[in-house]
Structures are given as C-alpha cells and as structure tokens.
Amino acid sequence: MDSILTSIKKLLGIEEDYTHFDPDIIMHINSALTVLNQLGVGPTAGFVITSADETWSEYLGTTSNLDSVKPYVYLKVRLIFDPPSGTSTIEAFERQIKEFEWRLNAQVEEPTI
C-alpha cells in the first residue's frame, strides 16, 4: 500500500472505504508534510495530498533512507486526530517525534560523496 492517506488511515484503525474523516486526516497529514519540508525532507517545492491518490513514492521518490517519514507522519497525525489517553504515552509519542525530526534532518543534511 503506497497511498499516503490509506496507509495513515490503516495505522489509525480506520477502514480504507470509510471516508468520513478523510478531510481531517488529510489536513493533519499536510501539516506534518509541511514540517518535514521545513526540515529539508521531501520535494523542495513542498507536497500536499488531496485524496488517496498521492503516494509515498511520489513524496519520497527513490530515496530509501527516509523510511522513518511514514511513522513520523502517523505519530503527528495520531497526536492531533486521536491522542492517547495517558500522559506517559503522549510524552513517549512526542519524544519519538522529536527523535524522528532530528534524524530526518540529519539525514538530509548529510553531505553526499
């Protein structure tokens, strides 16, 4: 499954054919993609999704070392769309998000030889 929207919905526990929350999820995905763009990840012109048609392949291209983008986007969306009830879980999500941000930024700033 390469669709950005469909994969995030699956991780959120939402069936692919249930579209009631799609506008909300799309908005939160785009917010996460904007943060990634500011970190230097993804297309330099930015990237937004509007439906289940946009794919991770379109967003990441042939880059194989940025796979943590997917769980990063999921965690960002989950914290806003369906936050965990426990404070410790929220804090763990936030720590993981920060680590992903640091690692992704370091990955894209790493000079190529």
N, CA, C and O atoms as a printed pandas DataFrame, in Angstrom:
     atom_number atom_name residue_name chain_id  residue_number  x_coord  y_coord  z_coord
0              1         N          MET        A               1    0.853   -1.173    0.000
1              2        CA          MET        A               1    0.000    0.000    0.000
2              3         C          MET        A               1    0.902    1.240    0.000
3              4         O          MET        A               1    1.654    1.484    0.943
4              5         N          ASP        A               2    0.805    1.993   -1.058
5              6        CA          ASP        A               2    1.676    3.149   -1.210
6              7         C          ASP        A               2    0.942    4.469   -0.999
7              8         O          ASP        A               2    1.577    5.517   -0.885
8              9         N          SER        A               3   -0.385    4.431   -0.946
9             10        CA          SER        A               3   -1.154    5.654   -0.742
10            11         C          SER        A               3   -0.854    6.224    0.646
11            12         O          SER        A               3   -0.928    5.518    1.652
12            13         N          ILE        A               4   -0.519    7.499    0.678
13            14        CA          ILE        A               4   -0.225    8.142    1.964
14            15         C          ILE        A               4   -1.462    8.119    2.849
15            16         O          ILE        A               4   -1.394    7.684    3.999
16            17         N          LEU        A               5   -2.583    8.579    2.330
17            18        CA          LEU        A               5   -3.815    8.635    3.121
18            19         C          LEU        A               5   -4.238    7.252    3.589
19            20         O          LEU        A               5   -4.551    7.067    4.766
20            21         N          THR        A               6   -4.253    6.292    2.698
21            22        CA          THR        A               6   -4.708    4.953    3.052
22            23         C          THR        A               6   -3.821    4.319    4.113
23            24         O          THR        A               6   -4.323    3.673    5.032
24            25         N          SER        A               7   -2.519    4.495    4.001
25            26        CA          SER        A               7   -1.615    3.896    4.983
26            27         C          SER        A               7   -1.766    4.545    6.354
27            28         O          SER        A               7   -1.714    3.854    7.372
28            29         N          ILE        A               8   -1.952    5.854    6.394
29            30        CA          ILE        A               8   -2.152    6.530    7.690
30            31         C          ILE        A               8   -3.490    6.128    8.291
31            32         O          ILE        A               8   -3.580    5.905    9.498
32            33         N          LYS        A               9   -4.542    6.029    7.464
33            34        CA          LYS        A               9   -5.846    5.577    7.965
34            35         C          LYS        A               9   -5.738    4.175    8.552
35            36         O          LYS        A               9   -6.316    3.892    9.602
36            37         N          LYS        A              10   -4.998    3.298    7.877
37            38        CA          LYS        A              10   -4.830    1.933    8.378
38            39         C          LYS        A              10   -4.167    1.946    9.750
39            40         O          LYS        A              10   -4.603    1.240   10.659
40            41         N          LEU        A              11   -3.114    2.745    9.901
41            42        CA          LEU        A              11   -2.436    2.825   11.192
42            43         C          LEU        A              11   -3.334    3.411   12.284
43            44         O          LEU        A              11   -3.187    3.085   13.462
44            45         N          LEU        A              12   -4.261    4.276   11.882
45            46        CA          LEU        A              12   -5.216    4.855   12.829
46            47         C          LEU        A              12   -6.371    3.906   13.140
47            48         O          LEU        A              12   -7.191    4.187   14.014
48            49         N          GLY        A              13   -6.435    2.776   12.420
49            50        CA          GLY        A              13   -7.504    1.815   12.642
50            51         C          GLY        A              13   -8.789    2.150   11.898
51            52         O          GLY        A              13   -9.872    1.727   12.303
52            53         N          ILE        A              14   -8.672    2.908   10.812
53            54        CA          ILE        A              14   -9.837    3.320   10.030
54            55         C          ILE        A              14   -9.822    2.562    8.708
55            56         O          ILE        A              14   -8.811    2.538    8.006
56            57         N          GLU        A              15  -10.939    1.953    8.381
57            58        CA          GLU        A              15  -11.059    1.218    7.130
58            59         C          GLU        A              15  -10.875    2.145    5.934
59            60         O          GLU        A              15  -11.276    3.308    5.974
60            61         N          GLU        A              16  -10.275    1.632    4.884
61            62        CA          GLU        A              16   -9.984    2.417    3.687
62            63         C          GLU        A              16  -11.245    3.019    3.077
63            64         O          GLU        A              16  -11.223    4.160    2.615
64            65         N          ASP        A              17  -12.339    2.268    3.070
65            66        CA          ASP        A              17  -13.562    2.750    2.421
66            67         C          ASP        A              17  -14.403    3.671    3.307
67            68         O          ASP        A              17  -15.413    4.205    2.848
68            69         N          TYR        A              18  -14.009    3.865    4.561
69            70        CA          TYR        A              18  -14.710    4.814    5.439
70            71         C          TYR        A              18  -14.053    6.181    5.261
71            72         O          TYR        A              18  -12.919    6.393    5.691
72            73         N          THR        A              19  -14.771    7.107    4.624
73            74        CA          THR        A              19  -14.167    8.377    4.211
74            75         C          THR        A              19  -14.626    9.582    5.026
75            76         O          THR        A              19  -14.230   10.709    4.731
76            77         N          HIS        A              20  -15.451    9.365    6.039
77            78        CA          HIS        A              20  -15.993   10.483    6.815
78            79         C          HIS        A              20  -14.900   11.399    7.388
79            80         O          HIS        A              20  -15.060   12.620    7.403
80            81         N          PHE        A              21  -13.807   10.819    7.852
81            82        CA          PHE        A              21  -12.742   11.601    8.484
82            83         C          PHE        A              21  -11.630   12.010    7.526
83            84         O          PHE        A              21  -10.669   12.659    7.940
84            85         N          ASP        A              22  -11.745   11.645    6.258
85            86        CA          ASP        A              22  -10.672   11.931    5.302
86            87         C          ASP        A              22  -10.251   13.401    5.269
87            88         O          ASP        A              22   -9.049   13.668    5.279
88            89         N          PRO        A              23  -11.172   14.368    5.230
89            90        CA          PRO        A              23  -10.723   15.772    5.199
90            91         C          PRO        A              23   -9.872   16.150    6.420
91            92         O          PRO        A              23   -8.883   16.872    6.292
92            93         N          ASP        A              24  -10.257   15.664    7.586
93            94        CA          ASP        A              24   -9.493   15.958    8.807
94            95         C          ASP        A              24   -8.110   15.315    8.751
95            96         O          ASP        A              24   -7.105   15.958    9.053
96            97         N          ILE        A              25   -8.067   14.045    8.364
97            98        CA          ILE        A              25   -6.799   13.319    8.303
98            99         C          ILE        A              25   -5.881   13.937    7.254
99           100         O          ILE        A              25   -4.681   14.085    7.485
100          101         N          ILE        A              26   -6.444   14.298    6.104
101          102        CA          ILE        A              26   -5.659   14.944    5.047
102          103         C          ILE        A              26   -5.050   16.246    5.549
103          104         O          ILE        A              26   -3.879   16.525    5.293
104          105         N          MET        A              27   -5.838   17.042    6.261
105          106        CA          MET        A              27   -5.337   18.305    6.800
106          107         C          MET        A              27   -4.149   18.057    7.747
107          108         O          MET        A              27   -3.150   18.774    7.694
108          109         N          HIS        A              28   -4.264   17.051    8.599
109          110        CA          HIS        A              28   -3.190   16.767    9.559
110          111         C          HIS        A              28   -1.965   16.166    8.869
111          112         O          HIS        A              28   -0.834   16.449    9.266
112          113         N          ILE        A              29   -2.173   15.348    7.850
113          114        CA          ILE        A              29   -1.051   14.815    7.080
114          115         C          ILE        A              29   -0.299   15.966    6.421
115          116         O          ILE        A              29    0.929   16.021    6.472
116          117         N          ASN        A              30   -1.036   16.880    5.805
117          118        CA          ASN        A              30   -0.397   18.019    5.138
118          119         C          ASN        A              30    0.369   18.890    6.121
119          120         O          ASN        A              30    1.417   19.440    5.782
120          121         N          SER        A              31   -0.140   19.014    7.315
121          122        CA          SER        A              31    0.576   19.758    8.353
122          123         C          SER        A              31    1.911   19.087    8.670
123          124         O          SER        A              31    2.934   19.762    8.788
124          125         N          ALA        A              32    1.904   17.768    8.806
125          126        CA          ALA        A              32    3.145   17.030    9.077
126          127         C          ALA        A              32    4.110   17.138    7.900
127          128         O          ALA        A              32    5.318   17.264    8.099
128          129         N          LEU        A              33    3.583   17.088    6.676
129          130        CA          LEU        A              33    4.438   17.216    5.494
130          131         C          LEU        A              33    5.061   18.607    5.410
131          132         O          LEU        A              33    6.180   18.754    4.918
132          133         N          THR        A              34    4.351   19.619    5.882
133          134        CA          THR        A              34    4.893   20.976    5.910
134          135         C          THR        A              34    6.079   21.058    6.871
135          136         O          THR        A              34    7.101   21.666    6.555
136          137         N          VAL        A              35    5.937   20.445    8.038
137          138        CA          VAL        A              35    7.048   20.417    9.000
138          139         C          VAL        A              35    8.240   19.697    8.384
139          140         O          VAL        A              35    9.375   20.159    8.500
140          141         N          LEU        A              36    7.987   18.572    7.732
141          142        CA          LEU        A              36    9.074   17.837    7.090
142          143         C          LEU        A              36    9.752   18.679    6.019
143          144         O          LEU        A              36   10.976   18.652    5.894
144          145         N          ASN        A              37    8.978   19.419    5.253
145          146        CA          ASN        A              37    9.540   20.296    4.226
146          147         C          ASN        A              37   10.468   21.323    4.863
147          148         O          ASN        A              37   11.537   21.611    4.325
148          149         N          GLN        A              38   10.067   21.875    5.999
149          150        CA          GLN        A              38   10.899   22.854    6.690
150          151         C          GLN        A              38   12.171   22.229    7.240
151          152         O          GLN        A              38   13.163   22.922    7.466
152          153         N          LEU        A              39   12.141   20.909    7.457
153          154        CA          LEU        A              39   13.340   20.192    7.902
154          155         C          LEU        A              39   14.225   19.773    6.730
155          156         O          LEU        A              39   15.318   19.242    6.929
156          157         N          GLY        A              40   13.750   20.013    5.511
157          158        CA          GLY        A              40   14.524   19.656    4.329
158          159         C          GLY        A              40   14.173   18.309    3.736
159          160         O          GLY        A              40   14.889   17.808    2.869
160          161         N          VAL        A              41   13.078   17.715    4.191
161          162        CA          VAL        A              41   12.661   16.401    3.718
162          163         C          VAL        A              41   11.577   16.571    2.657
163          164         O          VAL        A              41   10.690   17.414    2.788
164          165         N          GLY        A              42   11.662   15.768    1.618
165          166        CA          GLY        A              42   10.647   15.800    0.567
166          167         C          GLY        A              42   10.985   16.800   -0.520
167          168         O          GLY        A              42   12.054   17.409   -0.505
168          169         N          PRO        A              43   10.067   16.967   -1.468
169          170        CA          PRO        A              43   10.303   17.891   -2.576
170          171         C          PRO        A              43   10.527   19.320   -2.071
171          172         O          PRO        A              43    9.838   19.773   -1.157
172          173         N          THR        A              44   11.480   20.019   -2.659
173          174        CA          THR        A              44   11.798   21.372   -2.198
174          175         C          THR        A              44   10.636   22.333   -2.373
175          176         O          THR        A              44   10.523   23.305   -1.626
176          177         N          ALA        A              45    9.778   22.084   -3.339
177          178        CA          ALA        A              45    8.617   22.951   -3.565
178          179         C          ALA        A              45    7.473   22.626   -2.614
179          180         O          ALA        A              45    6.438   23.292   -2.644
180          181         N          GLY        A              46    7.644   21.618   -1.776
181          182        CA          GLY        A              46    6.577   21.204   -0.878
182          183         C          GLY        A              46    5.742   20.107   -1.503
183          184         O          GLY        A              46    5.924   19.756   -2.669
184          185         N          PHE        A              47    4.828   19.570   -0.719
185          186        CA          PHE        A              47    3.996   18.464   -1.182
186          187         C          PHE        A              47    2.731   18.458   -0.351
187          188         O          PHE        A              47    2.796   18.561    0.874
188          189         N          VAL        A              48    1.588   18.339   -0.992
189          190        CA          VAL        A              48    0.318   18.195   -0.283
190          191         C          VAL        A              48   -0.453   17.038   -0.890
191          192         O          VAL        A              48   -0.288   16.696   -2.061
192          193         N          ILE        A              49   -1.295   16.449   -0.062
193          194        CA          ILE        A              49   -2.184   15.425   -0.573
194          195         C          ILE        A              49   -3.596   15.990   -0.572
195          196         O          ILE        A              49   -3.928   16.870    0.222
196          197         N          THR        A              50   -4.424   15.471   -1.476
197          198        CA          THR        A              50   -5.817   15.895   -1.553
198          199         C          THR        A              50   -6.771   14.704   -1.504
199          200         O          THR        A              50   -7.982   14.868   -1.354
200          201         N          SER        A              51   -6.203   13.495   -1.634
201          202        CA          SER        A              51   -7.024   12.281   -1.657
202          203         C          SER        A              51   -6.111   11.081   -1.417
203          204         O          SER        A              51   -4.958   11.233   -1.013
204          205         N          ALA        A              52   -6.637    9.907   -1.666
205          206        CA          ALA        A              52   -5.838    8.687   -1.526
206          207         C          ALA        A              52   -4.951    8.450   -2.738
207          208         O          ALA        A              52   -4.250    7.440   -2.804
208          209         N          ASP        A              53   -4.975    9.367   -3.696
209          210        CA          ASP        A              53   -4.198    9.180   -4.925
210          211         C          ASP        A              53   -2.705    9.457   -4.747
211          212         O          ASP        A              53   -1.888    8.860   -5.447
212          213         N          GLU        A              54   -2.338   10.336   -3.840
213          214        CA          GLU        A              54   -0.924   10.677   -3.659
214          215         C          GLU        A              54   -0.225    9.556   -2.887
215          216         O          GLU        A              54   -0.768    8.995   -1.935
216          217         N          THR        A              55    0.990    9.251   -3.326
217          218        CA          THR        A              55    1.688    8.092   -2.779
218          219         C          THR        A              55    3.000    8.479   -2.091
219          220         O          THR        A              55    3.553    9.559   -2.297
220          221         N          TRP        A              56    3.463    7.545   -1.267
221          222        CA          TRP        A              56    4.769    7.727   -0.630
222          223         C          TRP        A              56    5.861    7.786   -1.686
223          224         O          TRP        A              56    6.834    8.522   -1.523
224          225         N          SER        A              57    5.719    7.030   -2.757
225          226        CA          SER        A              57    6.708    7.044   -3.838
226          227         C          SER        A              57    6.794    8.415   -4.485
227          228         O          SER        A              57    7.887    8.882   -4.806
228          229         N          GLU        A              58    5.659    9.063   -4.678
229          230        CA          GLU        A              58    5.656   10.417   -5.240
230          231         C          GLU        A              58    6.334   11.390   -4.275
231          232         O          GLU        A              58    7.074   12.279   -4.696
232          233         N          TYR        A              59    6.080   11.216   -2.997
233          234        CA          TYR        A              59    6.636   12.124   -1.997
234          235         C          TYR        A              59    8.134   11.898   -1.789
235          236         O          TYR        A              59    8.907   12.856   -1.768
236          237         N          LEU        A              60    8.545   10.645   -1.637
237          238        CA          LEU        A              60    9.932   10.339   -1.304
238          239         C          LEU        A              60   10.805   10.067   -2.520
239          240         O          LEU        A              60   12.031   10.071   -2.411
240          241         N          GLY        A              61   10.198    9.833   -3.670
241          242        CA          GLY        A              61   10.981    9.485   -4.848
242          243         C          GLY        A              61   11.658    8.144   -4.648
243          244         O          GLY        A              61   11.059    7.212   -4.112
244          245         N          THR        A              62   12.885    8.049   -5.072
245          246        CA          THR        A              62   13.619    6.793   -4.954
246          247         C          THR        A              62   14.484    6.733   -3.700
247          248         O          THR        A              62   15.246    5.784   -3.516
248          249         N          THR        A              63   14.373    7.728   -2.848
249          250        CA          THR        A              63   15.161    7.772   -1.615
250          251         C          THR        A              63   14.736    6.643   -0.693
251          252         O          THR        A              63   13.562    6.534   -0.340
252          253         N          SER        A              64   15.667    5.820   -0.308
253          254        CA          SER        A              64   15.335    4.679    0.553
254          255         C          SER        A              64   15.718    4.905    2.009
255          256         O          SER        A              64   15.351    4.106    2.871
256          257         N          ASN        A              65   16.440    5.966    2.297
257          258        CA          ASN        A              65   16.923    6.170    3.664
258          259         C          ASN        A              65   16.023    7.097    4.480
259          260         O          ASN        A              65   16.428    7.571    5.542
260          261         N          LEU        A              66   14.817    7.359    4.001
261          262        CA          LEU        A              66   13.903    8.235    4.734
262          263         C          LEU        A              66   12.620    7.505    5.129
263          264         O          LEU        A              66   11.558    8.119    5.232
264          265         N          ASP        A              67   12.720    6.201    5.350
265          266        CA          ASP        A              67   11.534    5.424    5.694
266          267         C          ASP        A              67   10.895    5.854    7.012
267          268         O          ASP        A              67    9.714    5.578    7.228
268          269         N          SER        A              68   11.622    6.509    7.884
269          270        CA          SER        A              68   11.026    6.948    9.141
270          271         C          SER        A              68   10.039    8.100    8.943
271          272         O          SER        A              68    9.375    8.519    9.891
272          273         N          VAL        A              69    9.944    8.610    7.719
273          274        CA          VAL        A              69    8.930    9.619    7.409
274          275         C          VAL        A              69    7.534    9.053    7.685
275          276         O          VAL        A              69    6.670    9.761    8.201
276          277         N          LYS        A              70    7.318    7.806    7.349
277          278        CA          LYS        A              70    5.990    7.206    7.486
278          279         C          LYS        A              70    5.528    7.128    8.945
279          280         O          LYS        A              70    4.437    7.610    9.251
280          281         N          PRO        A              71    6.307    6.545    9.851
281          282        CA          PRO        A              71    5.853    6.556   11.249
282          283         C          PRO        A              71    5.819    7.961   11.836
283          284         O          PRO        A              71    5.008    8.243   12.719
284          285         N          TYR        A              72    6.691    8.846   11.358
285          286        CA          TYR        A              72    6.667   10.233   11.819
286          287         C          TYR        A              72    5.317   10.877   11.491
287          288         O          TYR        A              72    4.685   11.475   12.362
288          289         N          VAL        A              73    4.881   10.754   10.244
289          290        CA          VAL        A              73    3.603   11.345    9.834
290          291         C          VAL        A              73    2.470   10.713   10.634
291          292         O          VAL        A              73    1.563   11.413   11.085
292          293         N          TYR        A              74    2.515    9.403   10.811
293          294        CA          TYR        A              74    1.484    8.735   11.613
294          295         C          TYR        A              74    1.423    9.309   13.025
295          296         O          TYR        A              74    0.345    9.666   13.499
296          297         N          LEU        A              75    2.564    9.401   13.698
297          298        CA          LEU        A              75    2.569    9.896   15.080
298          299         C          LEU        A              75    2.058   11.332   15.169
299          300         O          LEU        A              75    1.309   11.670   16.087
300          301         N          LYS        A              76    2.460   12.178   14.218
301          302        CA          LYS        A              76    1.986   13.566   14.211
302          303         C          LYS        A              76    0.466   13.614   14.048
303          304         O          LYS        A              76   -0.224   14.346   14.758
304          305         N          VAL        A              77   -0.040   12.824   13.103
305          306        CA          VAL        A              77   -1.486   12.796   12.869
306          307         C          VAL        A              77   -2.212   12.210   14.076
307          308         O          VAL        A              77   -3.232   12.747   14.509
308          309         N          ARG        A              78   -1.700   11.130   14.613
309          310        CA          ARG        A              78   -2.346   10.469   15.756
310          311         C          ARG        A              78   -2.454   11.400   16.958
311          312         O          ARG        A              78   -3.488   11.433   17.624
312          313         N          LEU        A              79   -1.399   12.152   17.240
313          314        CA          LEU        A              79   -1.433   13.061   18.394
314          315         C          LEU        A              79   -2.502   14.133   18.265
315          316         O          LEU        A              79   -3.051   14.585   19.270
316          317         N          ILE        A              80   -2.801   14.540   17.051
317          318        CA          ILE        A              80   -3.815   15.579   16.856
318          319         C          ILE        A              80   -5.196   14.967   16.653
319          320         O          ILE        A              80   -6.172   15.429   17.246
320          321         N          PHE        A              81   -5.286   13.937   15.825
321          322        CA          PHE        A              81   -6.569   13.365   15.433
322          323         C          PHE        A              81   -7.162   12.460   16.509
323          324         O          PHE        A              81   -8.362   12.521   16.779
324          325         N          ASP        A              82   -6.331   11.624   17.121
325          326        CA          ASP        A              82   -6.809   10.643   18.101
326          327         C          ASP        A              82   -5.750   10.436   19.173
327          328         O          ASP        A              82   -5.130    9.375   19.243
328          329         N          PRO        A              83   -5.540   11.466   20.021
329          330        CA          PRO        A              83   -4.453   11.372   21.004
330          331         C          PRO        A              83   -4.690   10.250   22.026
331          332         O          PRO        A              83   -5.829    9.977   22.406
332          333         N          PRO        A              84   -3.613    9.614   22.458
333          334        CA          PRO        A              84   -3.734    8.595   23.508
334          335         C          PRO        A              84   -4.249    9.233   24.793
335          336         O          PRO        A              84   -4.072   10.430   25.015
336          337         N          SER        A              85   -4.881    8.430   25.627
337          338        CA          SER        A              85   -5.446    8.978   26.857
338          339         C          SER        A              85   -4.411    9.173   27.959
339          340         O          SER        A              85   -4.594   10.026   28.827
340          341         N          GLY        A              86   -3.352    8.416   27.942
341          342        CA          GLY        A              86   -2.360    8.510   29.007
342          343         C          GLY        A              86   -1.289    9.547   28.729
343          344         O          GLY        A              86   -0.781    9.646   27.612
344          345         N          THR        A              87   -0.953   10.309   29.737
345          346        CA          THR        A              87    0.075   11.333   29.617
346          347         C          THR        A              87    1.426   10.734   29.249
347          348         O          THR        A              87    2.162   11.301   28.441
348          349         N          SER        A              88    1.750    9.602   29.834
349          350        CA          SER        A              88    3.051    8.988   29.547
350          351         C          SER        A              88    3.128    8.531   28.088
351          352         O          SER        A              88    4.195    8.596   27.479
352          353         N          THR        A              89    2.024    8.076   27.531
353          354        CA          THR        A              89    2.014    7.667   26.126
354          355         C          THR        A              89    2.165    8.878   25.224
355          356         O          THR        A              89    2.892    8.829   24.232
356          357         N          ILE        A              90    1.495    9.945   25.555
357          358        CA          ILE        A              90    1.626   11.189   24.780
358          359         C          ILE        A              90    3.071   11.665   24.812
359          360         O          ILE        A              90    3.626   12.045   23.781
360          361         N          GLU        A              91    3.677   11.646   25.984
361          362        CA          GLU        A              91    5.070   12.069   26.114
362          363         C          GLU        A              91    6.001   11.160   25.313
363          364         O          GLU        A              91    6.965   11.637   24.715
364          365         N          ALA        A              92    5.724    9.868   25.295
365          366        CA          ALA        A              92    6.543    8.935   24.514
366          367         C          ALA        A              92    6.403    9.242   23.026
367          368         O          ALA        A              92    7.395    9.235   22.298
368          369         N          PHE        A              93    5.180    9.510   22.568
369          370        CA          PHE        A              93    4.960    9.890   21.170
370          371         C          PHE        A              93    5.745   11.154   20.845
371          372         O          PHE        A              93    6.412   11.225   19.813
372          373         N          GLU        A              94    5.668   12.147   21.717
373          374        CA          GLU        A              94    6.356   13.427   21.478
374          375         C          GLU        A              94    7.869   13.240   21.425
375          376         O          GLU        A              94    8.539   13.863   20.601
376          377         N          ARG        A              95    8.414   12.391   22.295
377          378        CA          ARG        A              95    9.854   12.113   22.271
378          379         C          ARG        A              95   10.243   11.428   20.967
379          380         O          ARG        A              95   11.276   11.748   20.380
380          381         N          GLN        A              96    9.425   10.493   20.517
381          382        CA          GLN        A              96    9.721    9.785   19.275
382          383         C          GLN        A              96    9.645   10.740   18.087
383          384         O          GLN        A              96   10.463   10.653   17.171
384          385         N          ILE        A              97    8.684   11.639   18.094
385          386        CA          ILE        A              97    8.561   12.641   17.031
386          387         C          ILE        A              97    9.811   13.504   16.975
387          388         O          ILE        A              97   10.352   13.752   15.898
388          389         N          LYS        A              98   10.266   13.960   18.129
389          390        CA          LYS        A              98   11.477   14.792   18.183
390          391         C          LYS        A              98   12.693   14.027   17.652
391          392         O          LYS        A              98   13.519   14.582   16.927
392          393         N          GLU        A              99   12.790   12.754   18.021
393          394        CA          GLU        A              99   13.917   11.968   17.530
394          395         C          GLU        A              99   13.841   11.800   16.011
395          396         O          GLU        A              99   14.846   11.951   15.315
396          397         N          PHE        A             100   12.647   11.487   15.499
397          398        CA          PHE        A             100   12.484   11.381   14.042
398          399         C          PHE        A             100   12.868   12.684   13.360
399          400         O          PHE        A             100   13.555   12.671   12.339
400          401         N          GLU        A             101   12.431   13.812   13.915
401          402        CA          GLU        A             101   12.755   15.109   13.311
402          403         C          GLU        A             101   14.260   15.316   13.261
403          404         O          GLU        A             101   14.799   15.735   12.237
404          405         N          TRP        A             102   14.937   15.026   14.362
405          406        CA          TRP        A             102   16.385   15.205   14.404
406          407         C          TRP        A             102   17.069   14.284   13.392
407          408         O          TRP        A             102   17.929   14.725   12.629
408          409         N          ARG        A             103   16.692   13.016   13.387
409          410        CA          ARG        A             103   17.337   12.047   12.499
410          411         C          ARG        A             103   17.051   12.339   11.023
411          412         O          ARG        A             103   17.952   12.240   10.190
412          413         N          LEU        A             104   15.822   12.695   10.699
413          414        CA          LEU        A             104   15.487   13.017    9.308
414          415         C          LEU        A             104   16.243   14.251    8.847
415          416         O          LEU        A             104   16.755   14.290    7.728
416          417         N          ASN        A             105   16.312   15.250    9.700
417          418        CA          ASN        A             105   17.047   16.460    9.349
418          419         C          ASN        A             105   18.528   16.149    9.161
419          420         O          ASN        A             105   19.154   16.636    8.220
420          421         N          ALA        A             106   19.083   15.340   10.053
421          422        CA          ALA        A             106   20.497   14.956    9.913
422          423         C          ALA        A             106   20.708   14.158    8.641
423          424         O          ALA        A             106   21.740   14.307    7.986
424          425         N          GLN        A             107   19.766   13.326    8.282
425          426        CA          GLN        A             107   19.888   12.505    7.080
426          427         C          GLN        A             107   19.922   13.365    5.823
427          428         O          GLN        A             107   20.736   13.120    4.933
428          429         N          VAL        A             108   19.054   14.363    5.736
429          430        CA          VAL        A             108   19.014   15.177    4.519
430          431         C          VAL        A             108   20.157   16.188    4.469
431          432         O          VAL        A             108   20.515   16.666    3.392
432          433         N          GLU        A             109   20.733   16.516    5.630
433          434        CA          GLU        A             109   21.863   17.455    5.635
434          435         C          GLU        A             109   23.195   16.757    5.480
435          436         O          GLU        A             109   24.220   17.418    5.315
436          437         N          GLU        A             110   23.207   15.423    5.529
437          438        CA          GLU        A             110   24.445   14.665    5.399
438          439         C          GLU        A             110   25.015   14.860    3.991
439          440         O          GLU        A             110   24.328   14.618    2.999
440          441         N          PRO        A             111   26.256   15.292    3.913
441          442        CA          PRO        A             111   26.838   15.508    2.586
442          443         C          PRO        A             111   27.011   14.188    1.839
443          444         O          PRO        A             111   27.390   13.172    2.423
444          445         N          THR        A             112   26.730   14.222    0.555
445          446        CA          THR        A             112   26.929   13.039   -0.266
446          447         C          THR        A             112   28.318   13.079   -0.896
447          448         O          THR        A             112   28.811   14.137   -1.287
448          449         N          ILE        A             113   28.927   11.924   -0.985
449          450        CA          ILE        A             113   30.289   11.849   -1.516
450          451         C          ILE        A             113   30.251   11.334   -2.939
451          452         O          ILE        A             113   31.297   11.195   -3.573
